[in-house]
Amino acid sequence: MSAGDYSSKKQTTKYRPSSAKSSSRLNSAGRPTTSEYNRANQQDIMEEGGGEVPNQQVMFGGPGGHSVSSAKIKLAIGGGIVLFVIVLTAVIIADSVHTIEEGNVGIYFVQGALDDTYTMPGVHWSVPFVTVIQEITIRPQTETLDVITTVTRDGIQNTFNNIQVLSNVEVQQMIPLIKKFGMDFRRALVYDRVSEELRTFCANHTIDEVYNSMFLDIVANVKRNVEISIERLGDNGIKLLNLVIPKPDIPRDIAANYKAVKVQWTEQLVAVQQQKTEKIKKETESIKALLDAEREKDVLEIELQKQLLKKEREKEVNDLEIQIIKSREENQADVDAYKKEKEAEANKNLYSPDYVKLEMAKALSENTKFYFSGETSPLGALLNKILGDS
């Protein structure tokens, strides 16, 4: 029976009495072929297991074995394709999803060309494989410039170290600035301009002006000119917030001269201060003497005022006493006058003509002799009047 006949009978066979026959048949035929080897192996399996040989146990060589191998290959190819799709999707997601940090904005170079859009902080998507993402800082940024060497008008070389520039970029102007000046637009518009304006200022002034008399004017002058350059070149796309320019390093011999001048200036200040101190001491003594005199004057005035007040009080007391005496005397005079007035009224009422006549008669009656010389005499006239009235 050939291998094809064996496969056409539903790939089943009966048990053989013994596996020795198949072995003797293989040996009798010489070197077995692949088909004979597979058939003999299947017979041995049936003899040992006692039943039909499953289709899945058929080895390569027959039509059934070839179909099983094709299914495995297809399964492996399908799995590989699925795995490739998953890996490709992960790579695309990893390349397209990106995060922009706070304080920055994202710009995109698509196939080398800068896109006109930008993204704010957060998670964003981009076209994978052809997009390059760059983050640009938009919050205020401090930059310490490299060493700047300048030459003054009188030929003295100065060195400025640790110049600090604080600036920020306007988001709306960022894309045009990058297209015009590149990614390092801050250097082109700010840092290089600061160096340029500083060198220009030093070239127009002497070493004494730069180092001493006009040093405080350097920052304002450089900052103003840099802002004008930014407005002219970058449409105010960058704001220069602060500029710090330390004192420059000058040659040692000139620095020594300045130090000597400062020492002399310090000595002059000490002398002036001593003069001021002595003057203040003298003024203090004068002020003290004046204050003492003023104090004595004030004390004397106070004493005089006290005496004056005392005299005034005594005068007031005296006037009061006089007033009291006057009031008492007036009261006494009023009493006496009232008394006399009452006595006069009483006498008037008492010495009536009849009473007077009576008293006169009594008085005359007591006299034994009367001398008078007619009616012209005082007594005669009185008697005549009295007697005539009666």
Helices and strands as residue ranges (DSSP letters): H 3-8, H 19-28, H 34-49, G 55-57, H 63-96, E 98-100, E 104-110, E 113-119, E 122-124, E 131-137, E 141-144, E 148-151, E 157-160, E 164-169, H 171-181, H 185-186, I 187-191, H 192-203, H 207-208, I 209-213, H 215-234, E 238-244, H 252-350, H 353-365, H 378-389
